[in-house]
Amino acid sequence: MSDDLNITRDERPKAIIYRYPADPLSIKRLKGTPPEGEREGIPSSPGSLYFAGEAGGEAPGARTEAPEPVAAAPKPKSPKPVTLIGLTKGGFAALVVFIVIACLVSGAAGGWIGTYVTKGSSSVSGGNGADINITPLTDITTTEAVAKKVLPSVVGITTSGVRETSFFGQQEVSGVGSGMIIDEEGYILTNSHVVMDGEVNKIVVLLSTGEEVEGSVVWNDAAIDLAIVKINAAGLTPVEFANATDVSIGEYAAAIGNPLGLAFSGSITQGVVSGLDRTITVEGSGGAVKMNGLLQVDAAINSGNSGGPLLNAEGKVIGINTAKASAEGMGFAIPIDTAMPIIEQVIETGGFQRVYMGISAADVSTIAESYPNIKLSVSSGAYVTQITPGSPAEAAGISVQDVITEVDGRTVKTSDDLIKILLNYSEGDKVMVVFDRGGKEMETEVTLSAQ
């Protein structure tokens, strides 16, 4: 209670007029004369307690005599007994017994459920991701366990380089992104746009320990927005990979990275997989790039999250965070299956050699929209716009305006699909290519070359 509400007794009477407030907390203090109609007797307004005098004198206009006694309020009548309708004496006793038994049963059940949830929660220990196995039964502690398992494998990436601009010529630029350690030898998977599509002068990698290490680009491809960076460091913990083909809508998903810069490094957000096989158009260093086959999630993915891992409930990577839509709750990730051929070759050989057919292609949907006069016999595929002289495609008889629809039994719906399929092959491999030419389906064998 504040000092303003302390009452100190002394030898002098004070003109204190009391009335119990209707609300015990509704207490007012007036340092002057009480309102008209409340100077004598009980105040006319309910719910107030007035102190008209102070401990050193009386307030102007206040009474100095002791207050006249107020007549006692009439004694309230005893309440009438309440009878539970429809219950006899014996029935009432039975009801009481039933309530007691119900309380005991619910208490025991609550204890059992609490024990079960505790036993079923993911167990975590320390910060060494290699020592943590997650078998989630509930989502109560899944995100915490995923964070402890994967955070040691997530890095921050800062870059600096020079870009040519239309108005100001060459300008120094810098950027921040995320990445994930994929091998103990220091290989890091990230987005191509994080490393400026390879046109970077300096890369600095920030480890979870706080150590900063210089890195270099081993490989990158702006068309699929993937890159591999190499650092020299010891004691690295690589991530674990899941099979992205097993991902389903509604599945748990968590994103880890450095949203809005390294000041928020190691941030984790959680949500669900909202959609599969999404197509978006993003602005790259060379212009607009269409990306196909993406995972859509509602976990927050912001600038700086690019290149970080998208994880399932077991803490395994299902995708690489790459873009965010202008609408809230719409982030996109490249399925990890796209990068696996690259990862496996880099770990095995220390680099990645991409093969090619020797064509330039566009999506059939793009051709149909941009060139309505061109007659197309198929609704999807990779439309050949150019053939490189002396290339494997030319040697196999593929021509401009052919539409590639299949490679070794794998469906090609877009030019991006063709790029991803070829990532699985090495120099000298032979593939069977199915294509449409003027409404006629044809096939040919192509011997792939190193790019």
N, C-alpha and C positions, 0 to 999 in steps of 0.2 A: 504494500500500500504506500502511496506517495506521501511526502511530508505534509502536503496541503490538507491531508485528511486526519492528521494527528490532533487530538484534543487534549490540552493541558489544563488540569484543574488548578485554580488558585483561590484565594480567599474572597475575591470579589465576585458577586453574582453577575452573570451575563445574560443579555436578552437573547437566549437561544431558543428557537422555536423548532421543535422536532416533528417530523412526520416520517414514518417508515415508507421508503420508496416502493412503488409497485414493482420496479425492477431493482434488485440489490445493487446492480452496477450503475444505476442512474443516480448519481450524486452530484449536486451542484454546490458551488460556494459563491456567495455574494459578499463583496466587501462593503456594500452600501446598504441602503434601506431595502427591505423586502418589497416585492411588488404590492401595489394597492390591493387590499382585500386579504393579504397574508400577514399583515403586521401584528395581528392579534389572533390568538387561537390557532387552529389548524389551517395550513395553507389551502387556498381554494384550488390550486392546480395539483394534480396527483403526481407522485413519483419524485419529490424533491426534498432535500435536506439542506436547510439554510443555516449558515453561521453568520449571524448579524454582527457579532462583536469579535474583536481580536484580543490577544493576550496582553494587552497594555492599555486598553481603553475601549470605548464603545463606538460603534459605527454611528454616523450622524442619523438622528431620527429613530434610533433603535430603542426598544423598551429596556429599562434597567431593573424592573422588578422581576421576581421569579414568575414564570408562566403559570397561568391559572390551570388548575387540574382539568383534565379532559375526562368526560364521563366514559366509563369503561364500556367497551363494545359489548353488545349482547352475546351471551355464550351460544356458540353455534350448536344446532341440533345434531344429535348423533345420526350418522348416516344410516339409511336403511340397509339391512343385510341384502347382499346380492346373491341370487340363486342361479346356478348354471342350469339353463333350460334343458329339460330332457334328461337330466342325470339324477338318479337316485343316490342315496348315500353310498350304497355298494358300488354303483357305477362310477361315482367320483373316485373312489379308492382304486378301482381298476384302472381308471385313466392315469392316475398318478403313477401306478406301478408300470404301466406301459411306457410313459415318458421316461422314467428312470432307466428302463431296459434299453430304450432307443438311444439314449445318451451314451450308455456304456458301449453299445454295439458300434455307434458311429465313431466314438473315440478310439476303439480298437482298430477299426478299419482305417482311420486316418493315420494311425501309427504305422500300420502295415504298408500303406501306400507311400508314406514318407520314407520308410526303410527301403522299399523297392526302388524308388526314384534315386535315392542316394547310391544304392548298389549299381544302378543302371547308368549313372552319369559317367561321362568320359573322364578318365584319370589322366592327370598331367603331372610332370615332375621336371623341374629345372627348365633350362632354355635350350637344351640340345635337341634339335628336331629329330635326330636319328634315333633317340631313345624313346620316342613317344609313339605309341600305337593307339589309334582312335577307333573305338567301336561304339558309335553313338546309338543310344536307345531313345533319347529325347533331345530336343533342341535347347534345353535349359542351359547346358554348359558347352554346347558344341562350338560356338563361336570363340569362346575363351580358349578351348583346347586347340582349335585350328590356328589361332593367333600364336600360341606358344610353340606350336609345331613348325610353322612356316616363317614367322618373322625373321629368324636367323638367315633365311635363304633369300630374302627380299632386299634389293639394293636401290639406292638413289643414283641417278645418272645426270650429271650436268655437262653441257656441251657449249662450245664456242666455235664460231666460224665466220665466214664472210659470205654474204648473199648479194646478188646483183638486183638492184631495184630500178624501177622505171624512171623515177624522178631524181633520186639522190645517188645513183651509181652504186658502187660497192659500199656496203654497210656491215659493220661488225654486229653479229647477232649471237644470242645465247639462249639456251633452253634447259628445261628440267623435266625429267621423266623418271620412270621406274624400270626395274628389270628383275629377273630371277636367276639365281645360280643354278645351272643345269649339270655341272660337273665339278668335281673336286679340283680339277686342273685349272679352274678359273674361267670357264666359258659361261657367258651370261646371255640369256635370251631376252630380247626387247623388241620394240617396234622400230621400223625403218625411219619413221618420221622423228623419233626421239633422237636419233643420231644424224639428223638432217639429211637423210637419204644418202649417207656416206660422205657428204661434202662437209666434213667437220675438221677443224684444226686441232681441237683438244677435247678429250673425254676424261672426266674425273668420276670415279665410282665411289660412292659412300656406302661402306659396309654397315651392318647392324651394330657392330662393335664401336662405331664412330670413326674407324680408320678410313682415310681417303687414299685411293690407289688410282694411278693413271691407267687408262685402257685404250684399246685400239679396235677398229672395226675389222672383223674377220670376213664377214659377208653381210649383204643386205639386198633386199628386193622391194622397191617402192610399190610394185604392182600388187603384192600381197602384204605389204607393210610389216615385214619381219626383218630382223637383223640379229647377228651374233657379235658380241663384244668379248674380248679376251683381256684378262688382268693377270698379274702375277701376285698371288697371295696364298698363304697357308691357312689350314684349319677351316676350309670352306664347307658349308653344308648344302648339298644340292636338294632341290625339290623332288617330290615324287609325282608321277604322272598317272592320270586315269585315262580311260578310253572315252573320247568325246562322243562316239557313236552310241554310247549307252545313256547319254544325258536325255532327260525327259522334262517336259514342261511341268512346272510346279516344284521341281527339285530344289533343295537348298543350295544356295550359292553365296560365297563371300569373296569380296575383292580387297586386296591389300596393295598399298602403294603410297605415293607422296602427293596427295591432292593439294593443288595450289602452291606447291613448292616444298623444299626440304624442311621448312619450319613445322610441317605436319607429317614428317616422315613416319612410316610404319603405321599409318592409319588403316583401320579395317572397317568395312561396311558389310552388311548382310542383307539377303533378300532371297528371291527365288528366280529360277529360269523362267522368263516370261514368254519366250518364243524361240523357234529354231529356224535355221536356214533363211535368215533375214538378209535383205539387200539394201545398202545405203550408198550415198555418194558423198565423199569427203573431199576437201580441198588439200591437195598435196603441193610439194615444191614445184612440180611440173604441171599443175592444174588440177582439175577435178578428176577423182579416181573413184570408180565404182567398185564396191567390195561386196562379195556374195558369200552366202553360206555362214553368216555370223550367228552367234548366240546372242539373244536379247535377255537382259536381266534388269530387275528393278533396284538392285543394290547400287548405291550412289557411285558413279564413276565420273570424276572431274579431271580438269586439266592437271597433269602431273601424275595421274594414275596410269597413263599409257605405258604399256610394257610390263605392268605388274601382273601377278597371277590371279585368275579367277578359279576358285577352289570349291570342291564338293564337301560334304559333311565329314569325309575322312581326311580332309586336309591335303587332297591330291589335286593337281592342276588339271582343269578341264578346258581352260582357255587363256588367252592373252588379252587383257583389257586394252581396247584400242580407240573407242570413240564414245561420245555422248550426244544424244539428240537434243534439240532445243527444248523439248518438253521434259518435264521432271519425271524421274522414275524410268527413264529409258536409256540404258547403257548397252554397249555392244562389245563383244569379245570374239577374237579369232579362235575357232576350235583348235585345241592342242594337236589334234590329228594332222592338221595342215603342216605343222612345224616338226612333227616327229621324224620324217625322213631326213630333214636337215640336221636335227639334233643328233640322230644316230650316226650320220656320216661325219659330223664335226668331232664327236667324241672319239670315233674310230680312227679318223685320219688327220684331225687337226684343222680341217677346212671343209668347204663345200663346193663341189663343182657341178654347176647346173648344165643340163642338157637342153638341146633345142631342136625344133623341126625346121626352122628357117622361114617362119611365116609371121605376118602381122594379122590380127583378127579383131573383130568387134562382135558384140552380142547381136543376135538376130533381131531382138526386140528394139535395139538402138537403130539398126539399119531400117527396120520397118517404119519407125517413127520419123527418122530424119530424111529418108529417101522413099517416100510412098510410091514412086514410079517403078521401083525395082520389084520384080515379081519374085516372091519367095514361096517355096513349096513346103517349108517346115516352119514351125512356130518357135523353135528354140535351137540353139547350137552356136558354134563359133564361125562366123562369116569371114572368109579369107579375103583380106583387102590388099595384101601384098605378098609376093614370094621373093625371097632372097636368092639371087642367082647362085647356082652351084650348091644350094642347100639340100639337106635330106628330103625336104618336101618336094622340091623340084625334081629330084631324082626319082621320087616315087610316083610322079605324075599328078600331083595335086596342083590345081590352078586357082587363080583369082576368081571369086564369086562362088567357089565351092563352100559348102557348109558342113563342117566337121561335127558329127553327132555322137561319135563313140570312139574310145581308144581302149583297146584290149578288154572290151566288154564293159568298160566304165562309161556311164552316160555323160555326155558333154552338153550342158544347157547354156553355158556362157563361156566367153573367152577366159574368164577367171578359172573356171573348172578345168580347162585345158592346161593352164599353167600349173595348177595344183597337182594334177595327175602326173605331169612330167617330172615333178619333184621326186617321184618314187623310182626313177630310172637312172642308170649310169651310162656313160659313153659306150657306144657299141651295142646297146640293147636294141632289139627289134620289137616293134609294136605294130599291131594290126589296127589301121585307122578306117573307120566307116564314115562316109560323107555323102551329102546330097548334091547332085549336079543337075539342075534343071528339072527337078521332080523325079530323077532316077537315083536310087540308092546304089552306091559303089563302095568298094573297099580296096585298100592297098597296104603293103607292108613298108614301114618306114624304119630305116636304121638311124638311130639318134646319134648326134655328134655333141661334143663338149662345146659350150658357149665361150 
